[in-house]
Amino acid sequence: MHKDLDVSISTGRFRKIREWNRRRNYYFKKVKLNIKIYIAKLIWDKRRKSVFDIKSVKTVLLLRNEGTVGDVVVTTPLVKSLYESGYTVDLLLTKSSGVVMKHNPYVRNIYEADDCNNEVFLKRFTHTVTKSTVEKLRGNNYDLVVDLCLFDTPVHRMMLFSDISARFVLGLNKWSCINHYSKSISFENGKEHVTKAIALVAHAVGINLKNRRAYDLHIPDDIAFEVRGYLSGWNDKVKVIINAFTGSPERNLSKEQLSRLIEMLNKASLNIKIIILDHRKELDISLSDSVVINPFNSLHHVMALIREVDVVISPDTSIVHISAAWNKTLICVYKNVTDNNDLWGPGYENARQIIVNSRKIADVDNVPELILHEIGRRDLFGGREIKYRGSLLNDEADAADNAILPVG
């Protein structure tokens, strides 16, 4: 994995004041959250901590109810390794993220919490697991629950652990005073890839996870066959998937950026077919004959498309991690967030991570040029180098007339 940095934010005369205000606001938010966690501990925590005994563990429940598909994808190597080591594995996901594991043969049961936003997930005292599901989880008498949340302890965890009543709970970077957690594993957020945390959990239960980035996704044969048939008419084309939209508006490409990117790609090569992912049906721009909208509705169809195409272009979203499952050639665009760039980066050599210094990716005008520069630099269109002329990119390109020209 490589990274480029496009500096596009001016300092501004009040930059220091804005930075101080952000730090102050963050501090007080952290204090308020900690107070809530402590109150939840007083209400729902166990009286004493259990001594973790891995030899007595046979059944495991993995908690991934944050609600994002990417969180689930990066957990799949742990699921497979637990199963292969003789553990019975269940998952607590959400209605929106559970679909990615629907056909996974290494999971006994998938339980779903209601979807919620990050504010509810982290700060509410009550969880979003229905009473009937809680009764099933409690009735399973789990030996071990693994809380895979990397950052703050969600306030609702105290109530959820009390409801499930497992023998042991493993967590990452959790307060030692919380008795529900039998063991907390130290992990440096922002300095390691998320799969390092997955490997540390595996190690805690006696498993040597040799390839922690071997994501394990399963596509039904009928869907794979359908997608291959759909793409068969373009076997002589370089097939490119573009995903412009994410779950967070500030990470989306703008419609203008997408239009320019498509135009540039078509100028760069006459031998490409572009497939646009638009799961929310938000796209209302005119498209050339070389461009189609993904006609399928399911996530597994999208997974199959990604597996079969040549190049994937996406902002920071689950598409990045699905692409990693098949080592696809990937160009991804991230906002410059220190704790996120490495932690949730693509994490493999066949990916190129472009990092832009802006609160919104859509505000960086030359994102299409940065993407085209990478396509040309890596010769992704097979012998057609693309010359980049535009904004400075790490002092490698001279400012010119913003043109992207194919050089034959």
Sine and cosine of phi, psi and omega as CSV:
sin_phi,cos_phi,sin_psi,cos_psi,sin_omega,cos_omega
0.00,0.00,0.67,-0.74,0.03,-1.00
-0.82,-0.57,0.34,-0.94,-0.02,-1.00
-0.70,-0.71,0.63,-0.77,0.16,-0.99
-0.88,-0.47,0.46,-0.89,0.00,-1.00
-0.82,-0.57,0.88,-0.47,0.07,-1.00
-0.98,-0.21,0.93,-0.36,-0.04,-1.00
-1.00,0.09,0.91,-0.42,-0.08,-1.00
-0.75,-0.67,0.14,0.99,0.00,-1.00
-0.96,-0.27,0.79,-0.61,0.11,-0.99
-0.98,0.19,0.45,-0.89,-0.07,-1.00
-0.93,0.36,-0.73,0.68,0.02,-1.00
0.98,0.18,0.52,-0.86,-0.11,-0.99
-0.95,0.30,-0.39,0.92,-0.03,-1.00
-0.95,-0.32,0.40,0.92,-0.06,-1.00
-0.86,0.51,-0.69,0.72,-0.03,-1.00
-0.89,0.46,-0.66,0.75,0.00,-1.00
-0.92,0.40,-0.69,0.72,0.01,-1.00
-0.89,0.46,-0.65,0.76,0.00,-1.00
-0.91,0.42,-0.67,0.74,0.02,-1.00
-0.90,0.44,-0.67,0.75,0.02,-1.00
-0.89,0.45,-0.64,0.77,0.02,-1.00
-0.90,0.44,-0.68,0.73,0.00,-1.00
-0.91,0.41,-0.64,0.77,0.02,-1.00
-0.90,0.43,-0.72,0.70,0.00,-1.00
-0.89,0.46,-0.65,0.76,0.02,-1.00
-0.89,0.46,-0.66,0.75,-0.01,-1.00
-0.88,0.48,-0.73,0.68,-0.04,-1.00
-0.94,0.35,-0.55,0.83,0.09,-1.00
-0.90,0.44,-0.64,0.77,0.02,-1.00
-0.91,0.42,-0.68,0.73,0.02,-1.00
-0.88,0.48,-0.71,0.71,0.00,-1.00
-0.89,0.46,-0.66,0.75,0.02,-1.00
-0.90,0.43,-0.69,0.73,0.00,-1.00
-0.89,0.46,-0.60,0.80,0.04,-1.00
-0.90,0.44,-0.66,0.75,0.03,-1.00
-0.90,0.44,-0.67,0.74,0.02,-1.00
-0.88,0.48,-0.67,0.75,-0.02,-1.00
-0.91,0.41,-0.64,0.77,0.05,-1.00
-0.89,0.46,-0.70,0.72,0.03,-1.00
-0.89,0.47,-0.59,0.81,0.05,-1.00
-0.89,0.46,-0.69,0.72,0.00,-1.00
-0.88,0.48,-0.54,0.84,-0.05,-1.00
-0.99,0.11,-0.71,0.70,-0.23,-0.97
-0.87,-0.48,-0.07,1.00,-0.07,-1.00
-0.95,0.32,0.41,-0.91,0.08,-1.00
-0.94,0.34,0.39,-0.92,0.00,-1.00
-0.95,0.32,-0.55,0.84,0.03,-1.00
-0.57,-0.82,0.43,-0.90,-0.05,-1.00
-0.98,0.19,0.65,-0.76,0.08,-1.00
-0.99,0.11,0.62,-0.78,0.06,-1.00
-0.99,0.16,0.89,-0.46,-0.10,-0.99
-0.92,0.40,0.82,-0.57,0.00,-1.00
-0.80,-0.60,0.99,-0.12,-0.09,-1.00
-0.90,0.43,-0.46,0.89,-0.04,-1.00
-0.91,0.41,-0.36,0.93,-0.03,-1.00
-0.99,-0.10,0.08,1.00,-0.07,-1.00
-1.00,-0.04,0.79,-0.61,0.08,-1.00
-0.80,-0.60,-0.56,0.83,-0.01,-1.00
-0.92,-0.39,0.68,-0.73,-0.09,-1.00
-0.75,-0.66,0.72,-0.70,0.14,-0.99
-0.91,-0.41,0.86,-0.51,0.06,-1.00
-0.99,-0.11,0.79,-0.61,0.03,-1.00
-1.00,-0.08,0.89,-0.45,0.10,-0.99
-0.66,-0.75,0.80,0.60,-0.05,-1.00
-1.00,-0.10,0.45,0.89,0.12,-0.99
-0.92,0.38,-0.47,0.88,0.11,-0.99
0.97,-0.23,0.07,1.00,-0.03,-1.00
-0.93,-0.38,0.62,-0.78,-0.01,-1.00
-0.90,0.44,-0.62,0.78,-0.02,-1.00
-0.86,0.51,-0.64,0.77,0.04,-1.00
-0.85,0.52,-0.63,0.78,-0.02,-1.00
-0.95,0.30,-0.67,0.74,-0.03,-1.00
-0.84,0.54,-0.72,0.70,-0.06,-1.00
-0.95,0.31,-0.21,0.98,0.01,-1.00
-1.00,0.06,-0.24,0.97,-0.12,-0.99
-0.87,0.49,-0.56,0.83,0.07,-1.00
-0.89,0.46,-0.55,0.83,0.03,-1.00
-0.93,0.36,-0.67,0.74,0.02,-1.00
-0.85,0.53,-0.75,0.66,-0.04,-1.00
-0.90,0.43,-0.68,0.73,-0.04,-1.00
-0.93,0.38,-0.59,0.80,0.06,-1.00
-0.89,0.45,-0.71,0.71,0.01,-1.00
-0.88,0.47,-0.72,0.69,-0.04,-1.00
-0.93,0.37,-0.33,0.94,0.04,-1.00
-1.00,-0.03,0.08,1.00,0.12,-0.99
0.99,-0.15,0.07,1.00,0.01,-1.00
-1.00,0.09,0.51,-0.86,0.18,-0.98
-1.00,-0.02,0.82,-0.57,-0.18,-0.98
-0.89,-0.46,0.80,-0.59,0.18,-0.98
-0.89,-0.46,0.35,-0.94,0.01,-1.00
-0.79,-0.61,0.64,-0.77,0.23,-0.97
-0.94,-0.34,0.95,-0.32,-0.03,-1.00
-0.90,-0.44,-0.45,-0.89,0.12,-0.99
-0.80,-0.61,0.15,-0.99,-0.02,-1.00
-0.88,0.48,-0.58,0.82,-0.04,-1.00
-0.99,0.15,-0.52,0.86,-0.07,-1.00
-0.99,-0.12,-0.30,0.95,-0.08,-1.00
-0.90,0.43,-0.42,0.91,-0.08,-1.00
-0.88,0.48,-0.51,0.86,-0.07,-1.00
-0.91,0.42,-0.40,0.92,-0.02,-1.00
-0.98,-0.20,0.13,0.99,-0.13,-0.99
-0.82,0.57,-0.60,0.80,-0.07,-1.00
-0.94,-0.34,0.32,0.95,-0.01,-1.00
-0.98,0.20,0.84,-0.55,-0.08,-1.00
-0.98,0.18,-0.10,1.00,-0.11,-0.99
-0.99,-0.13,0.06,1.00,-0.04,-1.00
-0.92,-0.38,0.73,-0.69,0.06,-1.00
-0.97,0.23,-0.83,0.56,-0.04,-1.00
-0.72,-0.70,0.62,-0.78,0.14,-0.99
-0.91,-0.41,0.87,-0.49,0.05,-1.00
-0.96,-0.29,0.50,-0.87,-0.09,-1.00
-0.83,-0.55,0.75,-0.66,0.22,-0.98
-1.00,-0.01,0.33,-0.94,0.08,-1.00
-0.93,0.37,0.54,-0.84,0.06,-1.00
-0.91,0.41,0.53,-0.85,0.06,-1.00
-0.41,-0.91,0.31,-0.95,0.05,-1.00
-0.99,0.13,0.11,-0.99,-0.08,-1.00
-0.90,0.45,-0.56,0.83,0.01,-1.00
-0.88,0.48,-0.72,0.69,0.01,-1.00
-0.93,0.37,-0.69,0.73,-0.05,-1.00
-0.86,0.51,-0.67,0.74,-0.10,-1.00
-1.00,0.05,-0.56,0.83,-0.28,-0.96
-0.92,-0.39,-0.22,0.98,0.00,-1.00
-0.98,0.21,0.59,-0.81,0.06,-1.00
-0.95,0.32,-0.53,0.85,-0.04,-1.00
-0.99,-0.17,0.56,-0.83,0.02,-1.00
-1.00,0.03,0.05,-1.00,-0.05,-1.00
-0.94,-0.34,0.38,0.92,0.05,-1.00
-1.00,0.00,0.79,-0.61,-0.05,-1.00
-0.92,0.39,0.36,-0.93,-0.02,-1.00
-0.86,0.51,-0.66,0.75,-0.01,-1.00
-0.90,0.43,-0.61,0.79,0.03,-1.00
-0.94,0.34,-0.64,0.77,0.05,-1.00
-0.86,0.52,-0.66,0.75,0.01,-1.00
-0.89,0.46,-0.63,0.78,0.05,-1.00
-0.91,0.41,-0.69,0.72,-0.01,-1.00
-0.89,0.45,-0.70,0.71,0.01,-1.00
-0.90,0.43,-0.62,0.79,0.00,-1.00
-0.93,0.36,-0.31,0.95,0.02,-1.00
-0.98,0.22,-0.23,0.97,0.07,-1.00
0.77,0.64,0.86,0.51,-0.06,-1.00
-0.91,0.42,0.64,-0.77,0.14,-0.99
-0.97,0.25,-0.58,0.82,-0.10,-1.00
-0.59,-0.81,0.74,-0.68,0.21,-0.98
-0.93,-0.37,0.74,-0.68,0.03,-1.00
-0.92,-0.38,0.90,-0.44,0.04,-1.00
-1.00,-0.02,0.95,-0.30,-0.11,-0.99
-1.00,-0.06,0.13,0.99,0.05,-1.00
-0.91,0.42,0.82,-0.57,-0.16,-0.99
-1.00,0.07,-0.49,0.87,-0.17,-0.99
-0.99,-0.17,-0.84,-0.55,-0.03,-1.00
-0.91,0.41,0.39,-0.92,0.13,-0.99
-0.97,0.25,0.90,-0.45,0.05,-1.00
-0.86,0.51,0.71,-0.71,-0.07,-1.00
-0.85,0.53,-0.60,0.80,-0.08,-1.00
-0.93,0.36,-0.23,0.97,-0.05,-1.00
-0.86,0.51,-0.58,0.81,-0.02,-1.00
-0.86,0.52,-0.73,0.68,0.00,-1.00
-0.92,0.39,-0.68,0.74,-0.03,-1.00
-0.89,0.46,-0.71,0.70,0.02,-1.00
-0.89,0.46,-0.64,0.77,0.02,-1.00
-0.90,0.44,-0.64,0.77,0.00,-1.00
-0.93,0.37,-0.65,0.76,-0.05,-1.00
-0.97,0.23,-0.64,0.77,0.06,-1.00
0.86,0.51,0.80,0.60,0.09,-1.00
-0.98,0.18,0.31,-0.95,0.00,-1.00
-0.93,0.37,-0.72,0.70,-0.05,-1.00
-0.75,-0.67,0.44,-0.90,0.10,-0.99
-0.71,-0.70,0.77,-0.64,0.13,-0.99
-0.97,-0.25,0.61,-0.79,0.06,-1.00
-0.61,-0.79,0.08,-1.00,0.01,-1.00
-0.88,-0.48,0.84,-0.55,0.07,-1.00
0.84,0.54,0.68,0.73,-0.04,-1.00
-0.99,-0.15,0.39,-0.92,0.00,-1.00
-0.88,0.48,0.72,-0.69,0.02,-1.00
-0.93,0.37,-0.38,0.93,-0.03,-1.00
-0.98,0.18,-0.15,0.99,0.04,-1.00
-1.00,0.09,0.93,-0.38,-0.14,-0.99
-0.96,0.29,-0.36,0.93,0.06,-1.00
-0.85,0.52,-0.59,0.81,-0.03,-1.00
-0.99,0.17,0.95,-0.32,0.04,-1.00
-0.92,0.39,-0.54,0.84,-0.01,-1.00
-0.46,-0.89,0.69,-0.73,0.09,-1.00
-0.91,-0.42,0.75,-0.66,-0.04,-1.00
-0.99,-0.15,0.77,-0.64,0.00,-1.00
-0.98,0.20,0.76,-0.65,0.00,-1.00
-0.58,-0.82,0.75,-0.66,-0.04,-1.00
-1.00,0.06,0.99,-0.14,0.04,-1.00
-0.88,0.47,0.69,-0.72,0.07,-1.00
1.00,0.03,-0.26,0.96,-0.02,-1.00
-0.96,-0.29,-0.27,0.96,0.00,-1.00
-0.77,-0.64,0.35,-0.94,0.11,-0.99
-0.95,0.30,0.48,-0.88,-0.05,-1.00
-0.83,0.55,-0.50,0.87,-0.02,-1.00
-0.92,0.38,-0.32,0.95,0.11,-0.99
-0.90,0.43,-0.65,0.76,0.05,-1.00
-0.89,0.45,-0.65,0.76,0.03,-1.00
-0.88,0.47,-0.67,0.74,0.02,-1.00
-0.91,0.41,-0.60,0.80,0.02,-1.00
-0.91,0.41,-0.61,0.79,0.07,-1.00
-0.90,0.43,-0.70,0.72,0.04,-1.00
-0.86,0.52,-0.68,0.73,0.00,-1.00
-0.89,0.46,-0.60,0.80,-0.03,-1.00
-0.91,0.41,-0.40,0.91,0.04,-1.00
-0.96,-0.27,0.31,0.95,0.13,-0.99
1.00,0.10,0.38,0.93,-0.02,-1.00
-0.91,-0.42,0.74,-0.68,0.10,-0.99
-1.00,-0.06,0.99,-0.16,-0.04,-1.00
-0.99,0.15,0.99,-0.11,-0.16,-0.99
-0.93,0.36,-0.63,0.77,0.01,-1.00
-0.81,-0.58,1.00,0.03,-0.11,-0.99
-0.95,0.31,-0.19,0.98,-0.01,-1.00
-0.97,-0.25,0.23,0.97,0.05,-1.00
-1.00,0.08,0.97,0.23,-0.01,-1.00
-0.89,0.46,0.63,-0.78,-0.17,-0.99
-0.87,-0.49,1.00,-0.02,-0.02,-1.00
-0.94,-0.33,0.58,-0.81,-0.09,-1.00
-0.83,-0.56,0.79,-0.61,-0.02,-1.00
-0.89,-0.45,0.80,-0.60,0.05,-1.00
-0.84,0.54,0.57,-0.82,-0.06,-1.00
-0.86,0.51,-0.62,0.78,-0.05,-1.00
-0.92,0.39,-0.58,0.81,0.05,-1.00
-0.94,0.34,-0.67,0.74,0.03,-1.00
-0.87,0.49,-0.66,0.75,0.01,-1.00
-0.90,0.43,-0.68,0.73,0.00,-1.00
-0.89,0.47,-0.69,0.73,-0.02,-1.00
-0.93,0.36,-0.66,0.75,0.05,-1.00
-0.88,0.48,-0.61,0.79,0.05,-1.00
-0.91,0.42,-0.64,0.77,0.02,-1.00
-0.89,0.46,-0.63,0.77,-0.05,-1.00
-1.00,0.08,-0.17,0.99,-0.16,-0.99
-0.89,0.46,-0.43,0.90,0.01,-1.00
-0.96,0.28,-0.13,0.99,-0.03,-1.00
-0.85,-0.52,0.55,0.83,-0.05,-1.00
-0.89,0.45,-0.43,0.90,-0.01,-1.00
-1.00,0.00,0.04,1.00,-0.04,-1.00
-0.98,-0.20,0.43,-0.90,0.23,-0.97
-0.99,0.13,0.91,-0.41,-0.11,-0.99
-1.00,-0.07,0.82,-0.57,-0.08,-1.00
-0.85,-0.52,0.80,-0.59,0.15,-0.99
-0.99,-0.12,0.74,-0.67,0.14,-0.99
-0.88,-0.48,0.83,-0.56,0.13,-0.99
-0.93,-0.36,0.89,-0.45,-0.07,-1.00
-0.99,-0.16,-0.30,0.95,-0.19,-0.98
-0.89,-0.45,0.56,-0.83,0.01,-1.00
-0.78,-0.63,-0.10,-0.99,0.08,-1.00
-0.99,0.14,-0.09,1.00,-0.02,-1.00
-0.81,-0.59,0.88,-0.48,-0.07,-1.00
-0.81,0.59,-0.55,0.84,-0.05,-1.00
-0.94,0.34,-0.24,0.97,0.04,-1.00
-0.99,-0.15,-0.10,0.99,-0.02,-1.00
-0.95,0.32,0.50,-0.87,0.31,-0.95
-0.97,0.23,0.56,-0.83,0.07,-1.00
-0.98,0.22,0.30,-0.95,0.06,-1.00
-0.90,0.45,-0.56,0.83,0.04,-1.00
-0.92,0.40,-0.69,0.72,0.05,-1.00
-0.88,0.48,-0.67,0.74,-0.01,-1.00
-0.90,0.45,-0.70,0.71,0.00,-1.00
-0.87,0.49,-0.70,0.71,0.00,-1.00
-0.92,0.40,-0.63,0.78,0.02,-1.00
-0.89,0.46,-0.70,0.71,0.02,-1.00
-0.88,0.48,-0.70,0.71,0.02,-1.00
-0.87,0.50,-0.68,0.74,0.00,-1.00
-0.92,0.39,-0.66,0.76,0.03,-1.00
-0.88,0.47,-0.67,0.74,0.01,-1.00
-0.91,0.41,-0.56,0.83,0.06,-1.00
-0.95,0.31,-0.50,0.87,-0.05,-1.00
-0.96,0.28,-0.50,0.87,-0.05,-1.00
-0.44,-0.90,0.63,-0.78,0.10,-1.00
-1.00,-0.05,0.02,1.00,-0.14,-0.99
-0.90,-0.44,0.61,0.79,-0.01,-1.00
-0.84,-0.54,0.42,-0.91,0.16,-0.99
-0.79,-0.61,0.83,-0.56,-0.08,-1.00
-0.96,-0.27,0.77,-0.63,0.03,-1.00
-0.91,-0.42,0.86,-0.50,-0.04,-1.00
-0.99,-0.12,0.77,-0.64,0.12,-0.99
-1.00,0.01,0.84,-0.54,-0.05,-1.00
-0.59,-0.80,0.92,0.38,-0.14,-0.99
-0.92,0.38,-0.35,0.94,0.02,-1.00
-0.99,-0.11,0.03,1.00,0.01,-1.00
0.84,0.54,0.72,0.70,-0.06,-1.00
-0.99,-0.15,-0.20,0.98,-0.17,-0.99
-0.99,0.17,0.80,-0.60,0.00,-1.00
-0.71,-0.71,0.58,0.81,0.03,-1.00
-0.97,-0.24,0.41,-0.91,0.04,-1.00
-0.97,0.26,0.60,-0.80,-0.08,-1.00
-0.82,-0.57,0.60,-0.80,0.03,-1.00
-0.98,0.21,0.10,-1.00,-0.02,-1.00
-0.91,0.42,-0.37,0.93,-0.03,-1.00
-0.99,0.12,0.00,1.00,-0.10,-0.99
-0.86,-0.51,0.70,-0.72,0.11,-0.99
-0.76,-0.65,0.44,-0.90,0.14,-0.99
-1.00,0.00,0.69,-0.72,0.06,-1.00
-0.77,0.64,0.87,-0.49,-0.07,-1.00
-1.00,0.08,-0.11,0.99,-0.10,-0.99
-1.00,-0.09,0.40,-0.92,-0.08,-1.00
-0.95,-0.31,-0.32,0.95,-0.12,-0.99
-1.00,-0.08,0.42,-0.91,0.07,-1.00
-0.89,0.45,-0.60,0.80,-0.02,-1.00
-0.92,0.38,-0.50,0.87,0.13,-0.99
-0.92,0.40,-0.65,0.76,0.05,-1.00
-0.89,0.45,-0.68,0.74,0.05,-1.00
-0.85,0.52,-0.67,0.74,0.00,-1.00
-0.92,0.40,-0.63,0.78,0.06,-1.00
-0.87,0.50,-0.73,0.68,-0.01,-1.00
-0.87,0.49,-0.65,0.76,0.00,-1.00
-0.89,0.47,-0.52,0.86,-0.13,-0.99
-1.00,-0.08,-0.35,0.94,-0.10,-1.00
-0.99,0.13,0.06,-1.00,-0.07,-1.00
-0.99,-0.10,-0.61,0.79,-0.09,-1.00
-0.66,-0.75,0.63,-0.78,0.08,-1.00
-0.84,-0.54,0.71,-0.70,0.06,-1.00
-0.84,-0.54,0.80,-0.59,-0.09,-1.00
-0.37,-0.93,0.49,-0.87,0.26,-0.96
-0.95,0.30,-0.11,-0.99,-0.02,-1.00
-0.96,0.29,0.99,-0.17,0.02,-1.00
-0.36,-0.93,-0.08,-1.00,-0.08,-1.00
-0.89,0.47,-0.40,0.91,0.03,-1.00
-0.85,0.53,-0.55,0.83,0.05,-1.00
-0.86,0.51,-0.72,0.69,-0.08,-1.00
-0.98,0.22,-0.52,0.85,0.12,-0.99
-0.91,0.41,-0.64,0.77,0.06,-1.00
-0.88,0.48,-0.62,0.78,0.00,-1.00
-0.89,0.45,-0.49,0.87,-0.02,-1.00
-0.86,0.51,-0.51,0.86,-0.01,-1.00
-0.90,-0.45,0.32,0.95,0.08,-1.00
0.81,0.59,0.64,0.77,-0.05,-1.00
-0.95,0.30,0.49,-0.87,0.16,-0.99
-0.90,0.44,0.86,-0.50,-0.16,-0.99
-0.72,-0.69,0.69,-0.72,0.21,-0.98
-0.86,-0.51,0.89,-0.45,-0.06,-1.00
-0.83,-0.56,0.52,-0.85,-0.07,-1.00
-0.89,-0.46,0.83,-0.55,-0.03,-1.00
-0.86,-0.50,0.55,-0.83,0.26,-0.97
-0.95,0.33,0.44,-0.90,-0.02,-1.00
-0.99,0.12,1.00,0.06,0.05,-1.00
-0.90,-0.45,0.92,-0.39,-0.19,-0.98
-0.80,0.60,-0.72,0.69,-0.06,-1.00
-0.97,0.26,-0.11,0.99,-0.11,-0.99
-0.94,-0.35,-0.52,0.86,-0.19,-0.98
-0.84,0.54,-0.72,0.70,0.03,-1.00
-1.00,0.01,-0.66,0.75,-0.08,-1.00
-0.84,0.54,-0.73,0.69,-0.05,-1.00
-0.91,-0.42,0.38,0.93,0.09,-1.00
-0.94,0.35,0.13,-0.99,-0.02,-1.00
-0.89,0.46,-0.62,0.79,0.17,-0.99
0.97,0.25,0.38,0.92,0.07,-1.00
-0.54,-0.84,0.38,-0.93,-0.21,-0.98
-0.93,0.36,-0.42,0.91,-0.06,-1.00
-1.00,0.10,0.15,0.99,0.02,-1.00
-0.92,-0.38,0.55,-0.83,0.10,-1.00
-0.87,-0.48,0.84,-0.54,-0.05,-1.00
-0.97,-0.25,0.91,-0.42,0.07,-1.00
-0.99,-0.12,0.83,-0.56,-0.02,-1.00
-0.92,-0.38,0.80,-0.60,-0.03,-1.00
-0.91,-0.42,0.64,-0.76,-0.01,-1.00
-1.00,0.02,0.98,0.19,0.03,-1.00
-0.39,-0.92,0.51,-0.86,0.03,-1.00
-0.94,0.33,-0.40,0.92,0.07,-1.00
-0.76,-0.65,0.78,-0.62,0.04,-1.00
-0.87,0.49,-0.57,0.82,-0.03,-1.00
-0.89,0.45,-0.33,0.95,-0.01,-1.00
-0.99,0.10,-0.13,0.99,0.00,-1.00
-1.00,-0.07,0.97,-0.23,-0.16,-0.99
-0.87,0.48,-0.57,0.82,-0.16,-0.99
-1.00,-0.09,0.38,0.93,0.08,-1.00
-0.84,0.55,-0.70,0.71,0.05,-1.00
-0.85,0.53,-0.63,0.78,0.03,-1.00
-0.91,0.42,-0.64,0.77,0.03,-1.00
-0.89,0.46,-0.65,0.76,0.02,-1.00
-0.91,0.40,-0.71,0.70,0.00,-1.00
-0.90,0.44,-0.58,0.81,0.06,-1.00
-0.86,0.51,-0.68,0.74,0.00,-1.00
-0.93,0.38,-0.63,0.78,0.04,-1.00
-0.88,0.48,-0.70,0.71,0.02,-1.00
-0.93,0.38,-0.67,0.74,-0.04,-1.00
-0.89,0.46,-0.56,0.83,-0.03,-1.00
-0.99,-0.12,0.06,1.00,0.05,-1.00
0.80,0.59,0.75,0.66,-0.09,-1.00
-0.97,0.24,-0.23,0.97,0.02,-1.00
-0.98,-0.21,0.30,0.95,0.16,-0.99
0.94,0.35,0.97,0.26,0.12,-0.99
1.00,0.01,-0.02,1.00,0.02,-1.00
-0.94,-0.33,0.99,-0.14,0.01,-1.00
-0.96,0.27,0.62,-0.79,0.00,-1.00
-0.94,-0.33,0.80,-0.60,0.01,-1.00
-1.00,-0.01,0.79,-0.62,-0.03,-1.00
-0.99,-0.14,0.81,-0.59,0.12,-0.99
-0.76,-0.65,0.88,-0.48,-0.02,-1.00
0.14,-0.99,-0.59,-0.81,-0.03,-1.00
-0.89,0.46,0.41,-0.91,0.01,-1.00
-0.90,0.45,0.67,-0.75,0.07,-1.00
-0.80,-0.60,1.00,-0.10,-0.02,-1.00
0.80,0.60,0.59,0.81,0.04,-1.00
0.90,0.43,0.31,0.95,-0.04,-1.00
-1.00,-0.04,-0.41,0.91,-0.09,-1.00
-0.84,-0.54,0.59,-0.80,0.01,-1.00
-1.00,0.06,0.58,-0.81,0.05,-1.00
-0.91,0.41,0.71,-0.71,0.00,-1.00
-0.57,-0.82,-0.75,-0.66,-0.15,-0.99
-0.95,-0.31,0.41,0.91,0.05,-1.00
0.87,0.49,0.43,0.90,0.01,-1.00
-1.00,-0.08,0.57,-0.82,0.13,-0.99
-0.90,-0.43,0.91,-0.42,-0.11,-0.99
-0.87,-0.48,0.74,-0.67,0.11,-0.99
-0.96,0.29,0.69,-0.72,0.04,-1.00
-0.92,-0.38,0.90,-0.43,-0.11,-0.99
-0.99,0.11,0.00,0.00,0.00,0.00
